[in-house]
Amino acid sequence: MKRIPVPLGVAEAHLLRGLLASERIVADVRGDENPWLMPGPGIGGVMGLWICVREADYVKAGRIVAQYLRRRGRRRSAAEELRHPTPTWTCWRCGEPVETQFAVCWKCGEERVNDWV
């Protein structure tokens, strides 16, 4: 199983799991054991939510998650804004914020997903 970070609340992460299931992708939400978990990457990325998918479905699932987040119009939190004041996009594969002038994630090498809706 491979992990895709999701900056969402628990309920919405499970909704996204259902969306993946409608595309015939078996997925599981991890990190939802804490009912008080707030949306976001967690402390140092440790307590955030992840959607786990089979390796064969990883790329397709990552693109679906990225498209969902883009259409949703996810705004960055104040803490994210302070850490990354320049405009950024979030890599769907590793969750790393990347400055907009770059088309490839510096951390994992994944290309930016097109912004078409």
Phi and psi in degrees as GROMACS dihedral restraints (atoms count N, CA, C in turn):
[ dihedral_restraints ]
;  ai    aj    ak    al  type     phi  dphi    fc
    3     4     5     6     1  -115.6    20    10
    4     5     6     7     1   150.3    20    10
    6     7     8     9     1  -104.2    20    10
    7     8     9    10     1   139.5    20    10
    9    10    11    12     1  -120.4    20    10
   10    11    12    13     1   118.7    20    10
   12    13    14    15     1   -70.0    20    10
   13    14    15    16     1   139.9    20    10
   15    16    17    18     1  -130.5    20    10
   16    17    18    19     1   117.7    20    10
   18    19    20    21     1   -83.6    20    10
   19    20    21    22     1    61.9    20    10
   21    22    23    24     1  -130.4    20    10
   22    23    24    25     1   168.4    20    10
   24    25    26    27     1   -76.5    20    10
   25    26    27    28     1   169.2    20    10
   27    28    29    30     1   -60.0    20    10
   28    29    30    31     1   -48.3    20    10
   30    31    32    33     1   -61.7    20    10
   31    32    33    34     1   -43.1    20    10
   33    34    35    36     1   -71.2    20    10
   34    35    36    37     1   -31.7    20    10
   36    37    38    39     1   -63.4    20    10
   37    38    39    40     1   -38.9    20    10
   39    40    41    42     1   -70.6    20    10
   40    41    42    43     1   -32.8    20    10
   42    43    44    45     1   -62.6    20    10
   43    44    45    46     1   -42.3    20    10
   45    46    47    48     1   -65.0    20    10
   46    47    48    49     1   -36.1    20    10
   48    49    50    51     1   -59.9    20    10
   49    50    51    52     1   -39.7    20    10
   51    52    53    54     1   -64.9    20    10
   52    53    54    55     1   -37.6    20    10
   54    55    56    57     1   -62.5    20    10
   55    56    57    58     1   -42.9    20    10
   57    58    59    60     1   -63.9    20    10
   58    59    60    61     1   -39.5    20    10
   60    61    62    63     1   -61.5    20    10
   61    62    63    64     1   -35.3    20    10
   63    64    65    66     1   -66.9    20    10
   64    65    66    67     1   -18.6    20    10
   66    67    68    69     1   -98.2    20    10
   67    68    69    70     1    15.0    20    10
   69    70    71    72     1    63.0    20    10
   70    71    72    73     1    36.1    20    10
   72    73    74    75     1  -112.5    20    10
   73    74    75    76     1   119.1    20    10
   75    76    77    78     1   -76.0    20    10
   76    77    78    79     1   124.1    20    10
   78    79    80    81     1  -139.3    20    10
   79    80    81    82     1   157.5    20    10
   81    82    83    84     1  -139.5    20    10
   82    83    84    85     1   138.0    20    10
   84    85    86    87     1   -89.9    20    10
   85    86    87    88     1   129.5    20    10
   87    88    89    90     1  -119.4    20    10
   88    89    90    91     1   151.3    20    10
   90    91    92    93     1    91.1    20    10
   91    92    93    94     1     8.3    20    10
   93    94    95    96     1   -96.6    20    10
   94    95    96    97     1    15.3    20    10
   96    97    98    99     1   -68.8    20    10
   97    98    99   100     1   -26.2    20    10
   99   100   101   102     1   -90.7    20    10
  100   101   102   103     1   111.0    20    10
  102   103   104   105     1   -68.1    20    10
  103   104   105   106     1   -14.4    20    10
  105   106   107   108     1   -96.1    20    10
  106   107   108   109     1     6.7    20    10
  108   109   110   111     1   -61.2    20    10
  109   110   111   112     1   129.6    20    10
  111   112   113   114     1   -95.5    20    10
  112   113   114   115     1   154.9    20    10
  114   115   116   117     1   -59.1    20    10
  115   116   117   118     1   142.1    20    10
  117   118   119   120     1   136.2    20    10
  118   119   120   121     1   177.9    20    10
  120   121   122   123     1   -78.3    20    10
  121   122   123   124     1    -5.6    20    10
  123   124   125   126     1    84.8    20    10
  124   125   126   127     1  -178.7    20    10
  126   127   128   129     1   -81.2    20    10
  127   128   129   130     1   112.0    20    10
  129   130   131   132     1    62.3    20    10
  130   131   132   133     1    21.2    20    10
  132   133   134   135     1    77.2    20    10
  133   134   135   136     1     2.3    20    10
  135   136   137   138     1   -78.7    20    10
  136   137   138   139     1   -40.6    20    10
  138   139   140   141     1  -101.1    20    10
  139   140   141   142     1    11.3    20    10
  141   142   143   144     1   -73.6    20    10
  142   143   144   145     1   173.6    20    10
  144   145   146   147     1   -93.2    20    10
  145   146   147   148     1   146.4    20    10
  147   148   149   150     1  -133.3    20    10
  148   149   150   151     1   145.1    20    10
  150   151   152   153     1  -106.3    20    10
  151   152   153   154     1   123.1    20    10
  153   154   155   156     1   -99.4    20    10
  154   155   156   157     1   131.6    20    10
  156   157   158   159     1  -133.9    20    10
  157   158   159   160     1   163.0    20    10
  159   160   161   162     1   -65.5    20    10
  160   161   162   163     1   150.4    20    10
  162   163   164   165     1   -57.2    20    10
  163   164   165   166     1   -36.8    20    10
  165   166   167   168     1   -65.5    20    10
  166   167   168   169     1   -25.9    20    10
  168   169   170   171     1   -99.3    20    10
  169   170   171   172     1     0.3    20    10
  171   172   173   174     1   -58.4    20    10
  172   173   174   175     1   -50.0    20    10
  174   175   176   177     1   -65.9    20    10
  175   176   177   178     1   -46.9    20    10
  177   178   179   180     1   -62.1    20    10
  178   179   180   181     1   -44.8    20    10
  180   181   182   183     1   -64.3    20    10
  181   182   183   184     1   -40.9    20    10
  183   184   185   186     1   -61.7    20    10
  184   185   186   187     1   -39.2    20    10
  186   187   188   189     1   -69.6    20    10
  187   188   189   190     1   -36.5    20    10
  189   190   191   192     1   -66.0    20    10
  190   191   192   193     1   -43.1    20    10
  192   193   194   195     1   -62.8    20    10
  193   194   195   196     1   -45.9    20    10
  195   196   197   198     1   -60.9    20    10
  196   197   198   199     1   -42.6    20    10
  198   199   200   201     1   -65.2    20    10
  199   200   201   202     1   -41.1    20    10
  201   202   203   204     1   -60.6    20    10
  202   203   204   205     1   -46.9    20    10
  204   205   206   207     1   -64.8    20    10
  205   206   207   208     1   -38.4    20    10
  207   208   209   210     1   -65.5    20    10
  208   209   210   211     1   -45.7    20    10
  210   211   212   213     1   -67.2    20    10
  211   212   213   214     1   -30.7    20    10
  213   214   215   216     1   -69.9    20    10
  214   215   216   217     1   -22.5    20    10
  216   217   218   219     1    73.6    20    10
  217   218   219   220     1    40.8    20    10
  219   220   221   222     1   -59.3    20    10
  220   221   222   223     1   124.4    20    10
  222   223   224   225     1   -95.3    20    10
  223   224   225   226     1   148.5    20    10
  225   226   227   228     1   -75.6    20    10
  226   227   228   229     1   147.0    20    10
  228   229   230   231     1   -74.0    20    10
  229   230   231   232     1   166.8    20    10
  231   232   233   234     1   -61.4    20    10
  232   233   234   235     1   -38.2    20    10
  234   235   236   237     1   -64.8    20    10
  235   236   237   238     1   -41.2    20    10
  237   238   239   240     1   -64.9    20    10
  238   239   240   241     1   -39.1    20    10
  240   241   242   243     1   -63.5    20    10
  241   242   243   244     1   -39.0    20    10
  243   244   245   246     1   -68.9    20    10
  244   245   246   247     1   -39.4    20    10
  246   247   248   249     1   -71.8    20    10
  247   248   249   250     1   -34.0    20    10
  249   250   251   252     1  -134.1    20    10
  250   251   252   253     1    77.4    20    10
  252   253   254   255     1   -69.0    20    10
  253   254   255   256     1   -21.0    20    10
  255   256   257   258     1   -82.2    20    10
  256   257   258   259     1   154.9    20    10
  258   259   260   261     1   -57.6    20    10
  259   260   261   262     1   136.9    20    10
  261   262   263   264     1  -137.0    20    10
  262   263   264   265     1   164.2    20    10
  264   265   266   267     1  -123.3    20    10
  265   266   267   268     1   156.0    20    10
  267   268   269   270     1  -105.9    20    10
  268   269   270   271     1   127.2    20    10
  270   271   272   273     1   -65.9    20    10
  271   272   273   274     1   127.8    20    10
  273   274   275   276     1   -70.6    20    10
  274   275   276   277     1   -25.1    20    10
  276   277   278   279     1   -80.0    20    10
  277   278   279   280     1   -47.9    20    10
  279   280   281   282     1  -114.5    20    10
  280   281   282   283     1    -8.9    20    10
  282   283   284   285     1    82.2    20    10
  283   284   285   286     1     6.2    20    10
  285   286   287   288     1   -77.5    20    10
  286   287   288   289     1   132.7    20    10
  288   289   290   291     1   -73.4    20    10
  289   290   291   292     1   134.4    20    10
  291   292   293   294     1  -128.1    20    10
  292   293   294   295     1   136.6    20    10
  294   295   296   297     1   -61.4    20    10
  295   296   297   298     1   145.9    20    10
  297   298   299   300     1   -62.8    20    10
  298   299   300   301     1   -24.7    20    10
  300   301   302   303     1   -72.4    20    10
  301   302   303   304     1   -10.6    20    10
  303   304   305   306     1   -99.8    20    10
  304   305   306   307     1   137.4    20    10
  306   307   308   309     1   -98.0    20    10
  307   308   309   310     1    -5.4    20    10
  309   310   311   312     1  -130.0    20    10
  310   311   312   313     1   138.4    20    10
  312   313   314   315     1   -66.1    20    10
  313   314   315   316     1   129.4    20    10
  315   316   317   318     1   -71.1    20    10
  316   317   318   319     1   -24.9    20    10
  318   319   320   321     1   -82.3    20    10
  319   320   321   322     1   -46.3    20    10
  321   322   323   324     1  -118.3    20    10
  322   323   324   325     1    -8.3    20    10
  324   325   326   327     1    84.4    20    10
  325   326   327   328     1     4.5    20    10
  327   328   329   330     1   -72.9    20    10
  328   329   330   331     1   139.6    20    10
  330   331   332   333     1   -75.4    20    10
  331   332   333   334     1   150.4    20    10
  333   334   335   336     1   -66.4    20    10
  334   335   336   337     1   137.7    20    10
  336   337   338   339     1   -77.1    20    10
  337   338   339   340     1   138.0    20    10
  339   340   341   342     1   -56.0    20    10
  340   341   342   343     1   149.1    20    10
  342   343   344   345     1   -91.0    20    10
  343   344   345   346     1    13.1    20    10
  345   346   347   348     1   -70.1    20    10
  346   347   348   349     1   150.0    20    10
